[in-house]
Every structure is written in C-alpha cells, then in structure tokens.
Amino acid sequence: MTDTRETRSVDSAAREAQQRRLRRLTRYLPLIAPVLLWTVPCWLLLYAGQHWSLPVTLAGTALFALGLIGMPLAMVRGHGRRQRDRAAIVGDTLLGTSWTLFTWSVLLGVLLRLALTVTGIGDGQDRARIVTWASLGTAAVLLAWGYAEARRVPRVRQLDVELPRLGAGLDGTRVVLITDTHYGPLDRARWSARVCDTVNTLEADLVCHTGDIADGTAERRRAQAAPLGTVQATRARVYVTGNHEYYSEAQGWVDLMDELGWEPLRNRHLLLEHGGDTLVVAGVDDVTAESSGLAGHRAHLAGALQGADPDHPVLLLAHQPKFIDQAAAAGIDLQLSGHTHGGQIWPFHHLVRLDQPALAGLSRHGTRTLLYTSRGTGFWGPPFRIFAPSEITLLVLRSPQPSAGQH
C-alpha cells in the first residue's frame, strides 16, 4: 500500500520546485511580457507575408507601438503609488486585449495557416490575409463576450458535498461561497448589490468570503463593498483575507468587514451546532500575510483550530488552494478557496497551474480532505473573462447518515 504521507511529500516538493521556477520567471515578466504581447501579433498580422499597402502597414504598426508604450505607462500610473483609476482601466484593458490578440494570432497563425496550406486554399498572401482577419475577428468577438461575462452577475453553481464525519443533524447545511470580488477602478457598486441580492435568494446557513475583496484600500472602495452588509445567513457570515488585501492595508479591510457584520476568521474558528452535531468553521490569514510585515498577520492553522474538538468535522477557509497541503496534513474535512479565477482569460490557466494544485471545482487531497476552488465572483485587472466564467457557489453539506429532518 502506498504511503499517502510520502506521496504528499513528493507532490509538495514538485510544486515547490515549480513555484521557484515561476518566481524566477515573474522577475523578468514585467520587462519581457509587454514586448512579446505587442510585437508578436504585430509581426504575424502585418508582416508575415500579407504585403499590405504602405499606409495600412504604417497605421497598424503605429497602433501596436502605441499599445507597447501606453500599456506599461498606464499600468504604472494606475497601479503604482498614484493609483489613478482611469489609468488603471486603460492599462488593464490593454493588457487583456493584447493577451487575447497574442493568443489567437499565434494559434490561428499556426493552425489556420497549416489548414489552408493542406487544403490548397489561396496563395501565400491570401492565406496570410485570411489568418490576419480571422485573428482580429476572433479576438474582437472573444473580448466583447469576455467583457459581458466579467460584468454580469455570476451564475449560481450548486453541488452536494458529502463529508463522512458530518453528523446527521447538520445534513443539508447550505454554505454559500463568494470570493475574489476585486472591487476596483471600475465602479461596481450596483453589481455588488445585485450579487448580494442573488446570495440572499439562496437561503444560506453560512456565507463565506475567502478574500481578495478589492484592489485598493477599504476607505477607497467602501462604497462598492458596502452592499456586503446586506448579505443574510441564518448562522454566520465569515471572511478571511486574500493576498490583495496585503497590497492595500489589510487591517482596514478586516475592520470594515467586521463593521459590516461579517466575522473575520483570522486564525480562529467558530462552531455551527444543530441537532446535537457540530461543525467547526475555521479560517486562516492568506499565506502572503507574514511576508507583508503587518504585525499579527500570518497563516496559522494550529491557532485556528486551538480548542476545537478533533472529533468534529472542520470546514476551513483559506484564500489560496496551495494551503491544502497543510490542511490535509491536519485532517481538515473541507477547504474552501478562491484566488485562481479559473485562469480568467484562456489560456492563462496553464500559468496558474504552475503555482496552485487546483484550478477550479472539487478535488480530493489525501485520504480525508476535500478542496473546493471557486473561479471567483469578480475579476482582477482586465475586465474580461474568457472560457473561465465567474460563480457564486452553493455547497450543500451532506452527512453519510440519514437526516432526521430539515433544519
């Protein structure tokens, strides 16, 4: 029989090695990425055999050059010390646009051109121009659709989750998960209110927010976050910090959520009890908390479980899925996370996979522990979601024992 502890150790070591490679790569991404995102599509769409007229070539090249120069400047002005929201919107939109155009100009530049060559359609110039128009059209359609997907109220995703240690008295407990709302430069106060209205139709016993509330301080994004105070739950509303809180005065967000009636589970737990059965609901700070330098902030699972009966099942809130190694080692029954956005803009999920053990959905880790990773309720940065829809999640907890009745 395979030793699951040894397997987990090997998996953890492999992920750590991947993460080290990713960290090395990210050091150079701010310099390399803009050049690749703009010059590669420029070459493939304008110069790779199309033979456009000089005015078209010059105008197209000027647009790509403007994007190459303008995107980094807008990103720095929007997300740097000044944090100008209008600049952030421009920079984020250009980032999403360039990523989508890069992806589809490369894919269609290879696959479509090959298909046209094999089928003998057109000469070299005709094929190049077909690829150009197909790439531009595909990118335009996907960006329009992705924008609509990002700005819509997320669909509700419902699933039953059986926890072997859950007592019959808590069978049918309704847990709603929202996460990664990322209130930011685009004012989404009305969207926020509609999300909360949707949550309130789900008759939740427990509502959880697993972090990344916003990009910006609590004072700056208060109006967008204020509707969270209207969320209803029969038992509790609980919250843990995400990594983005630590870019924007995390303690201010903890205080605001407390003010709005949510319970910040900062390395602590509460108990849900019904019909003689108990569920431990615990939460930890994000794994980046300690490196933020903010006094008293760190991910401390032992502290979160201190005083809890080890025979009771545990639902743990942890922003990043990669916390699952610690959760599985501690015998947690179910961890709820966000952070990944499901990749947000395809095919970015391949990069997310280098850093996280799960992208979206329910997965098993070790012999007992389940992980549910949400694709997130909002969006970060580029206002697009392409092949990675947002979600509001309703998890109905099930006991293997027959329920004595509704609660």
N, C-alpha and C positions, 0 to 999 in steps of 0.2 A: 504493500500500500504506500502511495506517495505521501510524504510528509508535507502537509499544506503549509506549515511554517517555513520549510525550506523553499517551497515554490514561491511563496510570497516574498521571501528574501531575494530570490533571483529576479523576480519581476520588478521589485523595488529598485534593485541595483541597475537593472536595464533602463528603467525610467529615469533614474538619477543621471545615468550616462547620457541619455537623450536630452535631458534638461540642461546639462552642461554644454552640450553641443549647441543647443538652441540659444543659450545665454551668450555664447561666443558669437553666434550669428547675429543676434539682435544688437550687438555693439556697433556693427557696421551697417545695419539696415537703414538707419536714417540717411546715410550718405548714398548707399547703393540703390535703394528701392525707388526713389523718385526718378533717377536716371533710367533705370530699366522700365519702369511703368510708362514713361512717356516716349523714350527713344525707340523701343522695340515696336510698338504699334505704328509709330511714325514711319519707320523703315518698311514694315510689312504692308502698310496701307497706301504708301505714297511712292516708294522707290523700288519695290521688289518686282519689277517687270511691267508695271502699269503704263509707263510712258504718258503721264498726264501732261497737259499743256503747262507752260511755264507759270501763268497766273495761278492755276489750281495748285501746282506744286508749292509755289511760294506762300500762298494763303494757308494751305494745310500745314506747312512747316512752321509758319508763324504761330498758328493756333497751338501746336504741340509745344513749341518753345515757350509760349505764354503759360501753358499749364505746368511745364517743368520748372519755371521760375516762380510762378504765382502760388503753386500749391505749398511748397515749403515755407514761403514767406507768410502765407495766410495761416498755416498751422502754428508757426511760432508765435505770431501775433495773437492768434485765437486761444492757444493752449499754454502759452508761456506766462510770464509774470503779469502781463497786462490783461490777459483773458478777455479779449474783445469778442463778444458773442457773434457779431456779424462776420468777423474774420474767421472764426471757428466754423461757422456754417459754410462759408465759401471753401475753406481748406478741406473740411470733411467731405463735402460734396465732390470736390475734385479728386479726392483720394478714392472714393467709391467708384467714380466714373472711370478713372484711369485703371483701377484694378480690373473692372469688368471689361473694358476695352482691351487691355493687355491679354486677359484670359482668352477672350473669344477671337481676337486677331491671331493669336498663336495657334489655338485649336483648329479654327477654320483654315488658317494659313497652311496647316499641315494636312488635315484630314480632307477638307473640301477640295483643295488643290490636287491631292492624290486621286480622289474620286473622279474629278474632271479629267485628269490625265488618263486614267484607266479606261474611262468611257469614251475618250476621244472627243470631248466637247470643246470646241473653240481652239484657238492657238494660244501661245504663251501669254500674250497681252490680254486676250479675252478672259482667260482663266484668272489672271491676276486681278482684273477689274471685278469679276464676279465675286471673288473672295473678299475684296475690299467692301463692296456694297453689302454682301451678306454679313460681314463682321460688324459694320456700322449699324445695319438694321437690327441684328440680333442684340447688340449692346443696348440700342435705344429701347427696344421692347422690354428687355430684362430690367433696365433701370427704371422705366415707368412702372412696371409691375412691382419691382422691388420696393419702390418708394411707397406705393399703395399698401403693400404688405407691412412695411415698417410703421406706417402711421395709423393703421387700423387697430381697433380693439382686438386683442388676441382671441382666438378661438379657445374654448374650454376643452382641455384634454382630460378625460376621466378614465381611471383604471382602478381595479381592485388589487390590493397588495396584501397577501397573506403573511402574517407574522406568527410563526409557530408558538412563540411564548406569550402571545396576546390572549388575555383572558376573555371568556365569553361575554362578560359584562361590558367590554369595550368593542365588541364586534360591531362593525358599521360606523365606527368613528370617522367623521368626514374632515379631512385635512386639506386645506387649500393652500397652494404654494404660488406666490408671486416672487419675482426676483429680477435683478438687473433692469430696473425701471429706467435708470440712467437719465433722470431729468437733467436737461442741459440747455445749450444755446437756443435750440428751437423750443419755443414756449409750448408746453404740452399740458397746461393746467386742465383744459377741457377733456383731453384724452385721459388724464389721470382720474378725473371724476367719473368718466364712463367706465374705466377699468374697475374702479371701486364699486360702482353700481352693479357691474357684472358679478363681481365677487359676492356681493350681498344677495344675489339670487341663488347662490349655491348652498345656503343653509349650513355653513361650516361650523363645526365644533371648535376647530383650531385653524387660525390663519397664520401662515409663516411668510416672512420676507427674509430671503437669505443673502441680502446685501447688494452693494452697488446701486444704492438708491439714486445717486445723482453724480453728475460731473460739475463740481462747484461746491461752495460751502453751503451749509444749512441756511444761513442768512440770505444767500443769493438765490437759492432755489426753493425757498419756503413756500411760495405761492403754488408751485407745481406739486409739492409734497403734501400740502395741507389736506387734500381730499382723503389721504390715508387715515385721517382721524375719523372718517365716516364708516370705515370698514367694520362689519359686525361679525361676531363669533360668539357662540354660546359658552365657550370655556375660556379661551385666551387668544391674544394676538401677540406673536413673538417675532423677534428680529435679531439678526446677527450682522456684524459688519462685513463688508466686502473690501477688496483691495482698493477700489476707487475712493472709499471713504478716507483712506490714509493718504490720498493725494489732496484732500480738501477738508482738513480739520475734523477728523473722525469724531472727536468727543462732542462737537457741535451737533452731529447727526444723531449720536446716541441720546443726547439731551432732547433734541427735537422729537425723536420717536417716542421717548418717554412722555413728553408733553402731549403728544397726540394719542396717548393711551395704549401704546404698544409696550411690551415688556422686553427690554434689551437683555438677551441671554448672553452676557459677557462672562463666559466660563462658569456658568451656573446652570441650574435646572429648576423646573417646577414639575408638579405631579398632576396628571389627569386621572381622576378616580370615578368609577361608576360600577354599580352592581358588585361591589366587593373586589374589583380588579383595578390595577394601577398601571399607568403608562408614564415612564419618565421622559420628559421633553427637555433635552439639554441643548446648549449652544456654546460655540467657541468663537473667539475673535478670528479674523482671517489670518492665514499663515504668514502674510506680509506684515502683520501688526508689530511684531517685535522689532523688525528692522526699521520701522518708521521712526523709532526713537520716542514715541509718545508714551509717557510714563503709565505703567499699569496695563498696557495693551499687549497681549500675546495670546497665541492659541494654546490653551492649557486644558486638555481633555480630563486629566485626573481631577483638576479643580472643578470642572463642570459636573463631574459625577460624584464628587465628595458628599457622603451622607446618603447616597441613593442605595436602596436595597438591590444587591446584584442579581436577585432572582426576578426582578421586574424587567420587562422589555424596555428598550431605550430607543427613542427617536431622536436623532442628533441633527442639528442644523450646523452646517459648515459650508462656507461660501464656495470653496474650490473642491472639485471632485478628488483631487490628489490627496486630500486629507483621509481618504478611505483606508490607506494602509494603517494609520493609527487607529481608526475606528474598528477595522476588522480585528486588529490585534487585541483590542479591548472588548471584543464580543458585542459591539453595537448591533442592534437588530436592523435599523433602517437609518441611512444618512440621506438628507435632502440637501442638494447643492444646485448651483447655477453656474455662472462665470463663463461658460463656453460659448453661449449664444447659438449653439449648434453649428458654429462656423460663421454665421450671419450672412456672408457673401461667398457663395461657392466659387472656387474650391478651397477656401481658406481653412476648411475643417482639417485638411491634411497637416497644416502647421499646428492647429490646436491639439491634434493627436500626439504631437511630439512632447507636449507639456502636460497633458492630462490623461488619466487612464480611461475616461469615458467621455463621449461627446454629447449624448442625449439619451433619455429613456432609462429603463430599469435594467440594472445589471447586478450580478452576484459576485461577491468577493469573499473568498474563504468559505468556511462551512456554514456560517450563520448570516453574515452581513449582506444586506441589500443596499444598493445605492440608486437613488433616483436623481438624474441630472436633467434639470429643466433647460430648454433652449432660451429661456428668458422672456420677460414680458415686454421690455422695451428694446432699444438698440443703442449701441455705442457708436459715436463718431458719425460715419457715413449714414445718411438716412435711408438705407436700403436693406432689405432682407431678400436674398435670392436663394431659393431652394433651402431655406432654413427658417421656417415660419415661427413667429413668437407664440407663446402659450400662457394661459392661466391653467394651472393643474389642479384637478380634484382627485385626491387619493383616498379611496375608501378602505380603511384598515379592516382586515378580516382575521378572525380567530379560526383555528382549525376545529374548535369546539362549536357545537351548535349554539346559536344565540338564543337567549331566553326571551328576547323581545327588543323592540325599538327603544332607543333612548334619545 
